[in-house]
Amino acid sequence: MGIQFKDVSYSYKGLRVDYDAIGNINLEIEPQGEFIAIVGQTGSGKSTLVQHMNALLLPSSGNVVVFGQNLPPKKKEKINFLRQKVGLVFQFPEYQLFEETILKDIMFGPKNFKSSEAEATEKAKRAAAKVGIGESLYSQSPFRISGGQMRRVAIAGILAMEPEILVLDEPTRGLDPKGRTDLMEIFNSIHKNEGKTIILISHDMDLVSQYAKRVIVLDEGKIVFDGKKEDLFEHPKFLSFHLDLPTPLKILKHLEKEVGIPYMPKYDFQSLLQYLKEVSYE
């Protein structure tokens, strides 16, 4: 098992009262082969949940096991290695860039985890290639490239540490449609070609519909659904989850109601267009 939550709760300390962010979470995530979306309203506990996955937060109660490491740890146990096992890409990761060149910035993570200069360089170059950063950019300042390229550099810095699970907290936020698609295709390629488990936090249900295989829905710090995306979007209590339907499903439901085209769930625009072409020839 890659990550396991056992009756996990977490509360943020306030001046007068504590704020319960997540409560009684039980969850299992495989170390390979999963593409999971975590969704829910703002304040539902999504970011709090994933920050437990690499020990940025430790449970107030309950237990998290990450690649065999128990959290909270025993007093003298070192847990920094979990930041390498589970790579967490925050919202606007480009704000964390700081080195003088792009290559040095990508190398920082591996060097911090004791890779030699040569090893860190090789890992950085492999990661840069995955996100489409070519050699011509290596010596440039990360602050003199486009916003989309800055985000790719920041993500390459996480990939260079070669995490076994990649956690993405709203990774496409602020990007234009092409940048959003390009970035998601990078993550999808990593998932398909390397078998890595991807965990995506997103409010964009079109992205969830297209890429995720499994969806976890949080509401007020509780898991209210955990299963296949197909089951989520056809769930009889879907409206109670306070989520929006993906655009392809909205279109299909509208076409069924207005022109009688049989409703057949399609989870991305390419599949939707193909279905409509098939129906039009019948």
Secondary structure, DSSP 8 states (H G I E B T S, - for coil): --EEEEEEEEEE--SSS-EEEEEEEEEEE-SBS-EEEEE-STTSSHHHHHHTTTTSS--SEEEEEETTEEES--TT---TTHHHHEEEE-SSGGGG--SSSHHHHHHHHHHHTT--HHHHHHHHHHHHHHTT--GGGTTS-TTSS-HHHHHHHHHHHHHTT--SEEEEESTTTT--HHHHHHHHHHHHHHHHHH-BEEEEE-S-HHHHHHH-SEEEEEETTEEEEEEEHHHHHT-TTGGGGT----HHHHHHHHHHHHH--------SHHHHHHHHHHHHT-
